[in-house]
Amino acid sequence: MLTSIFWLSLLLLFYIYIGYPLVVAMCALKAKKVACNDQFLPHVSILIAAYNEEKDIVATLNNKLQQKYPRDKLEILVVSDESTDETDQLVEEFALTSDVPVRLIRQMPRAGKTSGLNLLVPESRGDILLFSDANSLWSTDAVALLVSNFADATVGYVTGKMVYVNSDGSLIGDGCSSYMKYENWLRGKETSIGSIVGVDGGVDAVRKQLYSDMRADQLPDFVLPLSVVTQGYRVIYAPTALLKEYSLSTVESEYRMRVRVTLRAMWALLDMKHLLNCFKFPVFSWQLISHKVLRYLAFIPMLSLWVANIGLLGNPFYEVLLMGQLLFYALALVGHYSNGASQPFYLSLPYYFVVVNLACAHAFFRFLRGEKQAVWNPRVG
């Protein structure tokens, strides 16, 4: 019995993290191209949801003004989620000197990012909606690179790539080091077979006609792309459209963010469970189950693998395998205490693997208790 549990757990983990990506990579050999056109220049609206972002909001607005895109086809809308600091005043002052329209809408009472976006969309004039966090800094060509993909009539949603930068703006690397490099590689392969199932919420774009209001507790970075797939359009990854984030972020804030996002994603999967129907969505349902459902629940075979391995001690073969597990978790612990975006892969990969799965376990038990989360404070970093 323990032997069966051990090998089933190991095979499932192998499929989630290695088998599925390998199958996707093989399918991607016959790639679905995206008909990009850098001469495609529709009107666009950049939507920013902010809560007490006085520290970052001006830099973010300036960053959007630096975009290499026709000024007469660009506007910026900011929703303040009942901010209690100087956020509103700073946005209004910025609008007075901006050479593109900048508008502020105040949401009262505080209801969270999703409700804020629901308020902004009817006020927007663009054919393409772009979503930025209040502290998101984009590469100056990000808007043009995202929008060029919509020249392809099959594309409904485009997401860019998050990279870490130093305090002076110089590039460090992909997101959370090795783990995000792996995720970004997988997104590229998923794009080649049709649609991706995960996006970076700080640098995204959607056709306005495909946007539909969401509940306050729903995660827009997850529900909206799934809604686009439901409507028959592709969700793709544009790796050259960069979102820059500063590398200074505490382990605690990173963990809280992952728990929050995973919890909301689990509710989103429940809301969008029709996409798990393999008869109506044969390819995408397989992707969604493999990349999201099984990934969020990977902590279960991780735990069963550990427990079964301990029960099989006495056999030298399983003792060696247990030592391998102990070494992996020891490297994760070292990675925890030397946290930073410039970690070597043999520390960053075990560390983020463990952090992500602990956050998934935490979120799953909150999900089972029926907890939902619509509002949160700005991430410290």
C-alpha positions as CSV (number, residue, x, y, z in Angstrom):
1,M,0.0,0.0,0.0
2,L,2.7,2.5,1.0
3,T,4.7,1.5,-2.1
4,S,1.7,2.3,-4.3
5,I,1.1,5.6,-2.6
6,F,4.8,6.6,-3.0
7,W,5.0,5.8,-6.7
8,L,1.6,7.3,-7.5
9,S,2.6,10.5,-5.7
10,L,5.9,10.7,-7.4
11,L,4.4,10.1,-10.9
12,L,1.8,12.7,-10.3
13,L,4.4,15.3,-9.2
14,F,6.5,14.3,-12.2
15,Y,3.5,14.9,-14.5
16,I,2.6,18.3,-13.0
17,Y,6.0,19.8,-13.2
18,I,7.8,17.9,-16.0
19,G,5.4,15.6,-17.9
20,Y,2.8,18.3,-18.7
21,P,5.4,20.8,-19.9
22,L,7.1,18.2,-22.1
23,V,3.8,17.3,-23.7
24,V,3.0,20.9,-24.3
25,A,6.4,21.5,-25.8
26,M,5.9,18.6,-28.2
27,C,2.5,19.9,-29.2
28,A,4.0,23.4,-29.7
29,L,6.3,22.1,-32.5
30,K,3.4,22.8,-34.8
31,A,2.8,26.3,-33.5
32,K,-0.3,28.5,-33.9
33,K,1.2,31.8,-35.1
34,V,0.0,35.2,-34.0
35,A,-0.5,37.7,-36.8
36,C,1.2,40.7,-35.1
37,N,1.2,44.0,-36.8
38,D,3.0,47.0,-35.3
39,Q,1.0,49.3,-37.6
40,F,-2.2,48.3,-35.8
41,L,-2.8,51.4,-33.5
42,P,-6.3,51.5,-32.0
43,H,-7.4,53.8,-29.2
44,V,-6.4,52.3,-25.9
45,S,-7.3,53.0,-22.3
46,I,-4.8,52.2,-19.4
47,L,-6.8,51.3,-16.3
48,I,-5.1,51.6,-12.8
49,A,-6.7,50.6,-9.5
50,A,-5.1,52.3,-6.5
51,Y,-5.5,52.2,-2.7
52,N,-3.2,54.4,-0.7
53,E,-0.5,54.5,-3.4
54,E,0.9,58.0,-2.8
55,K,4.4,56.5,-2.8
56,D,4.2,55.0,-6.3
57,I,1.3,56.6,-8.2
58,V,3.2,59.5,-9.8
59,A,6.0,57.3,-10.9
60,T,3.5,54.9,-12.5
61,L,1.7,57.7,-14.3
62,N,4.9,59.2,-15.6
63,N,5.9,55.7,-16.8
64,K,2.6,55.5,-18.8
65,L,3.3,58.9,-20.4
66,Q,6.6,57.6,-21.6
67,Q,5.0,55.0,-23.7
68,K,5.9,55.1,-27.4
69,Y,2.3,55.2,-28.6
70,P,0.3,58.0,-30.4
71,R,-0.8,60.5,-27.8
72,D,-4.2,61.1,-29.4
73,K,-5.0,57.4,-29.0
74,L,-4.1,57.0,-25.4
75,E,-5.9,57.8,-22.1
76,I,-5.3,56.9,-18.5
77,L,-8.1,56.2,-15.9
78,V,-7.4,55.7,-12.2
79,V,-9.9,54.4,-9.7
80,S,-9.1,55.2,-6.1
81,D,-10.5,52.6,-3.8
82,E,-11.5,55.1,-1.1
83,S,-7.8,56.0,-0.5
84,T,-7.1,57.9,2.7
85,D,-3.7,59.3,1.8
86,E,-2.7,61.8,-1.0
87,T,-3.3,59.4,-3.9
88,D,-6.4,61.3,-5.2
89,Q,-4.8,64.7,-5.0
90,L,-1.6,63.5,-6.7
91,V,-3.6,62.0,-9.6
92,E,-5.7,65.2,-10.0
93,E,-2.6,67.4,-10.0
94,F,-0.9,65.1,-12.5
95,A,-3.9,65.4,-14.8
96,L,-3.5,69.2,-15.0
97,T,-0.2,69.0,-16.8
98,S,-0.5,65.7,-18.7
99,D,-0.5,65.7,-22.5
100,V,-2.9,62.7,-22.5
101,P,-6.2,62.5,-20.8
102,V,-5.9,61.4,-17.2
103,R,-9.1,60.9,-15.2
104,L,-9.8,59.9,-11.6
105,I,-12.8,58.1,-10.3
106,R,-13.2,57.5,-6.6
107,Q,-14.8,54.3,-5.4
108,M,-16.8,54.6,-2.2
109,P,-17.1,52.6,0.0
110,R,-13.9,50.6,-0.5
111,A,-14.7,47.5,-2.5
112,G,-11.4,46.2,-4.0
113,K,-9.7,46.2,-7.4
114,T,-12.3,44.2,-9.3
115,S,-15.2,46.5,-8.4
116,G,-12.9,49.4,-9.3
117,L,-12.3,48.0,-12.8
118,N,-16.0,47.5,-13.2
119,L,-16.4,51.2,-12.6
120,L,-13.6,52.3,-15.0
121,V,-14.5,50.2,-18.0
122,P,-17.8,52.0,-18.9
123,E,-15.9,55.3,-18.6
124,S,-13.1,54.2,-21.0
125,R,-13.0,55.2,-24.6
126,G,-10.4,52.8,-25.9
127,D,-11.0,49.7,-28.1
128,I,-8.3,48.0,-26.1
129,L,-8.1,48.0,-22.3
130,L,-4.7,47.7,-20.6
131,F,-4.4,46.9,-16.9
132,S,-1.6,48.2,-14.7
133,D,-1.1,48.0,-11.0
134,A,-0.5,51.2,-9.2
135,N,3.2,50.4,-8.8
136,S,3.7,48.8,-12.2
137,L,6.5,50.2,-14.4
138,W,6.4,49.1,-18.0
139,S,9.1,49.1,-20.7
140,T,8.4,52.1,-22.9
141,D,7.3,49.9,-25.8
142,A,5.0,47.7,-23.7
143,V,1.7,49.3,-24.9
144,A,2.7,49.0,-28.6
145,L,3.9,45.4,-28.1
146,L,0.8,44.3,-26.3
147,V,-1.6,46.0,-28.8
148,S,0.2,44.8,-31.9
149,N,-1.1,41.2,-31.1
150,F,-4.7,42.4,-31.5
151,A,-4.2,42.7,-35.2
152,D,-4.9,39.0,-35.1
153,A,-8.7,38.7,-34.9
154,T,-8.4,35.4,-32.9
155,V,-6.6,37.1,-30.0
156,G,-8.7,38.5,-27.2
157,Y,-6.3,38.9,-24.3
158,V,-2.5,39.5,-24.1
159,T,-0.2,39.4,-21.1
160,G,3.4,40.5,-20.8
161,K,6.3,39.4,-18.7
162,M,7.4,40.4,-15.2
163,V,11.1,41.0,-14.6
164,Y,12.9,42.2,-11.5
165,V,15.0,45.4,-11.5
166,N,17.4,47.0,-9.0
167,S,16.5,50.3,-7.4
168,D,18.3,52.1,-10.2
169,G,16.0,50.4,-12.8
170,S,18.7,48.0,-14.1
171,L,17.5,44.5,-15.0
172,I,18.0,41.5,-12.7
173,G,16.0,38.8,-14.2
174,D,12.6,37.0,-14.6
175,G,10.2,37.4,-11.8
176,C,11.0,35.2,-8.9
177,S,14.1,33.8,-10.5
178,S,14.2,30.2,-11.7
179,Y,10.6,29.4,-10.9
180,M,9.2,32.3,-13.0
181,K,11.7,31.5,-15.8
182,Y,10.0,28.0,-15.9
183,E,6.5,29.6,-15.8
184,N,7.4,32.0,-18.6
185,W,8.8,29.3,-20.8
186,L,5.6,27.3,-20.3
187,R,3.5,30.3,-21.2
188,G,5.4,30.6,-24.4
189,K,4.7,27.0,-25.3
190,E,1.0,27.2,-24.3
191,T,0.7,30.2,-26.6
192,S,2.0,28.1,-29.4
193,I,-0.8,25.5,-29.0
194,G,-3.6,28.1,-28.5
195,S,-4.1,29.9,-25.1
196,I,-2.2,30.2,-21.8
197,V,-3.9,29.6,-18.5
198,G,-2.0,32.1,-16.3
199,V,-1.2,35.8,-16.7
200,D,0.8,38.6,-15.0
201,G,-1.8,40.9,-13.8
202,G,0.2,44.1,-13.9
203,V,0.8,44.2,-17.7
204,D,-2.3,42.9,-19.5
205,A,-4.6,43.9,-22.3
206,V,-8.1,42.8,-23.5
207,R,-10.5,43.8,-26.2
208,K,-13.1,46.1,-24.6
209,Q,-16.0,44.2,-26.2
210,L,-14.9,41.0,-24.3
211,Y,-14.9,42.6,-20.9
212,S,-17.8,41.7,-18.6
213,D,-18.4,42.8,-15.1
214,M,-17.1,40.5,-12.3
215,R,-18.0,40.1,-8.7
216,A,-15.9,42.0,-6.2
217,D,-14.4,38.8,-4.8
218,Q,-13.4,37.5,-8.2
219,L,-9.8,37.6,-9.4
220,P,-9.7,39.7,-12.6
221,D,-6.3,38.4,-13.6
222,F,-7.8,34.9,-13.7
223,V,-11.5,35.2,-14.3
224,L,-11.2,37.6,-17.2
225,P,-8.8,35.5,-19.3
226,L,-11.0,32.5,-18.7
227,S,-14.0,34.5,-19.8
228,V,-12.2,35.4,-23.0
229,V,-11.5,31.7,-23.7
230,T,-15.1,31.0,-23.1
231,Q,-16.0,33.5,-25.8
232,G,-13.8,31.7,-28.3
233,Y,-10.7,34.0,-28.3
234,R,-7.1,33.2,-27.6
235,V,-5.2,34.4,-24.5
236,I,-1.5,34.8,-25.4
237,Y,1.9,35.6,-23.9
238,A,3.9,38.6,-25.2
239,P,7.4,38.1,-23.6
240,T,8.8,41.3,-25.0
241,A,6.2,43.5,-23.2
242,L,7.9,43.9,-19.8
243,L,6.6,44.7,-16.4
244,K,9.4,45.9,-14.1
245,E,9.1,45.3,-10.4
246,Y,11.7,46.2,-7.7
247,S,13.4,43.2,-6.1
248,L,13.0,44.5,-2.6
249,S,10.2,42.5,-1.1
250,T,9.8,40.6,2.2
251,V,9.2,36.9,2.4
252,E,6.1,37.6,4.4
253,S,4.5,39.9,1.8
254,E,5.4,37.5,-1.0
255,Y,3.7,34.7,0.9
256,R,0.6,36.7,1.7
257,M,0.2,37.7,-1.9
258,R,0.5,34.1,-3.1
259,V,-2.1,32.9,-0.5
260,R,-4.5,35.7,-1.5
261,V,-4.1,35.1,-5.3
262,T,-4.4,31.4,-5.0
263,L,-7.5,31.6,-2.8
264,R,-9.2,33.9,-5.3
265,A,-8.0,31.6,-8.2
266,M,-9.6,28.6,-6.5
267,W,-12.9,30.4,-6.4
268,A,-12.4,31.5,-10.0
269,L,-11.9,27.9,-11.0
270,L,-15.2,27.0,-9.3
271,D,-17.0,29.9,-11.0
272,M,-15.5,28.9,-14.4
273,K,-15.8,25.1,-14.0
274,H,-17.5,24.8,-17.4
275,L,-14.0,25.2,-18.9
276,L,-13.1,21.9,-17.2
277,N,-15.5,20.1,-19.6
278,C,-13.2,18.1,-21.8
279,F,-15.9,17.5,-24.4
280,K,-16.6,21.3,-25.0
281,F,-13.0,22.5,-24.5
282,P,-10.8,19.4,-25.1
283,V,-7.4,21.1,-25.2
284,F,-8.0,24.0,-22.8
285,S,-9.6,21.8,-20.2
286,W,-6.6,19.6,-20.2
287,Q,-4.3,22.6,-19.8
288,L,-6.4,24.1,-17.0
289,I,-6.6,20.9,-15.1
290,S,-2.8,20.2,-15.5
291,H,-1.4,23.7,-15.1
292,K,-3.8,25.0,-12.5
293,V,-6.0,22.5,-10.7
294,L,-3.3,19.9,-10.2
295,R,-0.7,22.6,-9.6
296,Y,-2.7,24.2,-6.8
297,L,-3.2,20.7,-5.2
298,A,0.4,19.5,-5.6
299,F,1.0,19.9,-1.9
300,I,-1.2,16.7,-1.4
301,P,1.1,14.3,-3.4
302,M,4.1,16.2,-1.9
303,L,2.8,15.3,1.6
304,S,1.8,11.7,0.7
305,L,5.2,11.2,-0.9
306,W,7.0,12.2,2.3
307,V,4.8,10.2,4.6
308,A,5.0,7.1,2.4
309,N,8.7,7.4,2.1
310,I,9.1,7.5,5.8
311,G,6.9,4.4,6.1
312,L,9.2,2.6,3.7
313,L,12.4,3.1,5.7
314,G,14.5,0.0,6.1
315,N,14.9,-0.4,2.3
316,P,18.1,1.2,1.2
317,F,16.6,2.4,-2.0
318,Y,13.8,4.4,-0.3
319,E,16.3,5.6,2.3
320,V,18.3,7.2,-0.5
321,L,15.1,8.8,-1.9
322,L,14.3,10.2,1.5
323,M,17.7,11.7,1.7
324,G,17.0,13.3,-1.7
325,Q,13.8,14.9,-0.4
326,L,15.6,16.1,2.8
327,L,18.3,17.7,0.7
328,F,15.7,19.4,-1.5
329,Y,13.9,20.9,1.5
330,A,17.3,21.9,3.1
331,L,18.1,23.9,0.0
332,A,14.7,25.5,0.2
333,L,15.5,26.5,3.8
334,V,18.8,28.0,2.8
335,G,17.0,29.9,0.0
336,H,14.6,31.2,2.5
337,Y,17.3,32.7,4.7
338,S,19.2,34.1,1.7
339,N,16.1,35.4,-0.1
340,G,16.8,37.6,-3.1
341,A,16.1,37.7,-6.9
342,S,19.8,36.9,-7.6
343,Q,19.8,33.5,-5.9
344,P,21.4,30.6,-7.8
345,F,18.8,28.3,-9.3
346,Y,19.7,25.5,-6.9
347,L,18.4,27.7,-4.1
348,S,15.7,29.8,-5.8
349,L,13.9,26.9,-7.4
350,P,13.5,24.7,-4.2
351,Y,12.7,27.9,-2.2
352,Y,9.9,29.1,-4.5
353,F,8.6,25.6,-5.1
354,V,8.1,25.2,-1.3
355,V,6.7,28.7,-0.8
356,V,4.2,28.3,-3.6
357,N,3.0,25.0,-2.4
358,L,2.8,26.1,1.2
359,A,0.7,29.1,0.0
360,C,-1.5,26.7,-2.0
361,A,-2.1,24.5,1.0
362,H,-2.9,27.6,3.2
363,A,-5.3,28.9,0.5
364,F,-6.9,25.6,0.0
365,F,-7.9,25.3,3.7
366,R,-9.2,28.8,3.6
367,F,-11.2,27.9,0.5
368,L,-12.7,24.8,2.3
369,R,-13.8,27.1,5.1
370,G,-15.6,29.3,2.5
371,E,-13.3,32.3,3.0
372,K,-13.2,35.0,0.2
373,Q,-11.0,38.1,-0.1
374,A,-11.9,41.2,-2.1
375,V,-9.7,43.9,-0.6
376,W,-6.1,44.0,0.6
377,N,-3.4,46.5,1.4
378,P,-0.6,47.5,-1.1
379,R,2.2,44.9,-1.1
380,V,5.3,46.0,0.8
381,G,8.4,45.9,-1.3
